[in-house]
Amino acid sequence: MSEIFGAETKMGITWRQPVACAISTIACTALAIWAVIEAPVPPAPGVSGLYVAAAVFVPLALWFGVWGSIAGYLSCVFMGLYVGYTLEFALVWSLADLFEGLIPLLAIRALKVDLNYDFKKPKITYGLTALLMTVFVVSAAATILTLTEVFIVTFVAALALLIVQTLVDDKKTWSMWIIFGVFVASV
């Protein structure tokens, strides 16, 4: 399926879809393995306090559809095998990462939300995004160094920046992103 601003055009599977899925799977697997090595949560192998790959699953699903969700699922399967889980356990355990991208994708399509990526105030939006990325880096460091108070401050700062982005740009797009791409995906 090809998407242009929410309108769907029926097409067969092209070579681009599996290739994009494979490349996305490789990138997400690398991020997942890095996270469980760099910020493990003992005594659970394969669990990380800084699971960076999860931040990629929703955009992948929105950009590539089901293929993006499959990439998230496969990356978690491969990471599970890397840390020593059996294939059967990894296949079931990874369903959480499949749903993390799939649920926002289905919700946004069911609500027929036209995700508008044309920014009304691009300089402000890019500035807020740069601040959000900075907050993410500080939050990652706080997680790795177990600085709980700093992590809480960065969490609140990130929420505030997302709210400001919602007010500055297309409210429907950013509201749907925050609701389904952040909160629902986190549940």
C-alpha positions as CSV (number, residue, x, y, z in Angstrom):
1,M,0.0,0.0,0.0
2,S,1.2,3.4,-0.8
3,E,0.1,6.5,1.2
4,I,-0.2,10.0,0.1
5,F,-1.6,12.2,2.9
6,G,-3.9,9.6,4.2
7,A,-5.3,8.5,0.9
8,E,-4.6,4.9,0.1
9,T,-3.8,3.5,-3.4
10,K,-4.0,-0.2,-3.7
11,M,-0.8,-1.7,-5.2
12,G,0.8,-5.1,-5.0
13,I,3.9,-5.6,-3.0
14,T,6.9,-3.9,-4.6
15,W,10.5,-4.7,-4.0
16,R,10.8,-1.4,-2.0
17,Q,8.6,-2.6,0.8
18,P,10.6,-5.6,1.9
19,V,13.9,-3.7,1.3
20,A,12.7,-0.8,3.5
21,C,11.5,-3.4,6.1
22,A,14.9,-5.2,6.0
23,I,16.9,-1.9,6.4
24,S,14.6,-0.8,9.2
25,T,14.9,-4.1,10.9
26,I,18.7,-3.9,10.8
27,A,18.7,-0.4,12.2
28,C,16.2,-1.2,14.9
29,T,18.0,-4.4,15.9
30,A,21.3,-2.5,16.3
31,L,19.5,0.1,18.4
32,A,17.9,-2.6,20.5
33,I,21.1,-4.5,21.1
34,W,23.0,-1.3,22.0
35,A,20.3,-0.4,24.5
36,V,20.3,-3.7,26.3
37,I,24.1,-3.7,26.5
38,E,24.4,0.0,27.5
39,A,21.5,0.4,29.9
40,P,20.3,-3.1,31.1
41,V,17.7,-3.5,33.8
42,P,18.9,-6.4,35.9
43,P,18.0,-9.2,36.4
44,A,15.9,-9.2,33.2
45,P,18.1,-9.8,30.1
46,G,16.7,-8.0,27.0
47,V,15.2,-5.2,29.0
48,S,16.6,-1.7,29.0
49,G,15.9,1.5,30.7
50,L,16.9,3.2,27.5
51,Y,15.2,1.2,24.8
52,V,15.9,3.7,21.9
53,A,14.5,1.4,19.3
54,A,11.0,1.9,20.7
55,A,11.1,5.5,19.7
56,V,11.5,4.5,16.1
57,F,8.6,2.0,15.9
58,V,5.7,4.5,15.6
59,P,7.3,6.6,12.9
60,L,8.3,3.5,10.9
61,A,4.7,2.2,11.1
62,L,3.3,5.6,10.0
63,W,5.8,5.9,7.1
64,F,5.9,2.3,5.9
65,G,2.6,0.9,7.2
66,V,2.5,-2.7,8.3
67,W,6.0,-3.2,6.9
68,G,7.3,-0.7,9.6
69,S,5.5,-2.7,12.3
70,I,7.0,-5.9,11.1
71,A,10.5,-4.3,11.2
72,G,9.9,-3.4,14.9
73,Y,8.7,-6.9,15.6
74,L,11.6,-8.6,13.9
75,S,14.2,-6.4,15.5
76,C,12.9,-7.4,18.9
77,V,13.0,-11.1,17.9
78,F,16.6,-10.8,16.9
79,M,17.5,-8.8,20.0
80,G,15.8,-11.5,22.1
81,L,17.8,-14.2,20.4
82,Y,21.0,-12.2,20.9
83,V,20.4,-12.0,24.7
84,G,19.7,-15.8,24.9
85,Y,16.0,-16.2,24.8
86,T,14.6,-19.2,23.0
87,L,13.0,-18.6,19.6
88,E,9.5,-19.5,20.9
89,F,9.8,-17.0,23.8
90,A,11.3,-14.3,21.6
91,L,8.4,-14.6,19.0
92,V,5.8,-14.1,21.7
93,W,7.8,-11.5,23.8
94,S,8.3,-9.4,20.6
95,L,4.6,-9.0,20.0
96,A,4.7,-6.0,22.3
97,D,7.0,-4.2,19.8
98,L,4.7,-5.2,16.9
99,F,1.7,-3.7,18.7
100,E,3.7,-0.6,19.7
101,G,3.7,0.5,16.0
102,L,0.6,-1.3,14.8
103,I,-1.9,0.2,17.3
104,P,-1.1,3.9,16.5
105,L,-1.1,3.0,12.8
106,L,-4.5,1.4,13.0
107,A,-5.9,4.1,15.2
108,I,-4.8,7.0,12.9
109,R,-6.1,5.2,9.9
110,A,-9.4,4.3,11.5
111,L,-9.9,7.9,12.6
112,K,-8.9,9.0,9.0
113,V,-6.4,11.5,10.4
114,D,-4.6,13.4,7.7
115,L,-1.1,13.7,9.2
116,N,0.0,17.2,8.0
117,Y,3.7,17.5,8.0
118,D,3.8,21.0,6.5
119,F,4.9,23.2,9.3
120,K,3.1,26.5,9.8
121,K,6.2,27.9,11.6
122,P,9.1,25.7,10.5
123,K,11.9,27.7,12.3
124,I,10.1,27.4,15.6
125,T,9.2,23.7,15.0
126,Y,12.8,22.9,14.1
127,G,14.0,24.8,17.2
128,L,11.6,22.9,19.4
129,T,12.6,19.6,17.9
130,A,16.3,20.4,18.5
131,L,15.5,21.2,22.1
132,L,13.5,18.0,22.4
133,M,16.5,16.0,21.0
134,T,18.7,17.7,23.6
135,V,16.3,16.8,26.3
136,F,16.3,13.2,25.0
137,V,20.2,13.0,25.2
138,V,20.1,14.4,28.8
139,S,17.3,12.0,29.7
140,A,19.4,9.1,28.2
141,A,22.4,10.1,30.3
142,A,20.2,10.4,33.4
143,T,18.8,6.9,32.8
144,I,22.3,5.3,32.3
145,L,23.7,7.1,35.3
146,T,20.5,6.4,37.4
147,L,19.9,10.1,38.1
148,T,16.2,9.8,38.9
149,E,15.5,13.5,39.6
150,V,17.1,14.6,36.3
151,F,15.1,11.9,34.4
152,I,11.9,13.2,35.9
153,V,12.8,16.8,35.0
154,T,13.6,15.8,31.4
155,F,10.3,13.9,31.2
156,V,8.4,17.0,32.2
157,A,10.4,19.1,29.9
158,A,9.8,16.8,27.0
159,L,6.0,16.8,27.7
160,A,6.1,20.6,27.8
161,L,8.0,20.8,24.5
162,L,5.5,18.5,22.9
163,I,2.6,20.6,24.1
164,V,4.2,23.8,22.8
165,Q,4.8,22.0,19.4
166,T,1.1,21.1,19.4
167,L,0.2,24.7,19.9
168,V,2.6,26.1,17.3
169,D,1.8,23.7,14.4
170,D,-1.1,21.6,13.2
171,K,-3.0,20.8,16.4
172,K,-4.7,17.7,15.0
173,T,-1.5,16.1,13.7
174,W,0.5,16.8,16.9
175,S,-2.4,15.8,19.1
176,M,-2.8,12.5,17.4
177,W,0.9,12.0,17.5
178,I,1.1,12.6,21.2
179,I,-2.0,10.5,22.0
180,F,-1.3,7.5,19.8
181,G,2.4,7.8,19.0
182,V,3.6,8.5,22.6
183,F,1.0,7.6,25.2
184,V,-0.9,4.7,23.7
185,A,2.3,3.2,22.2
186,S,3.9,3.3,25.7
187,V,1.1,1.4,27.3
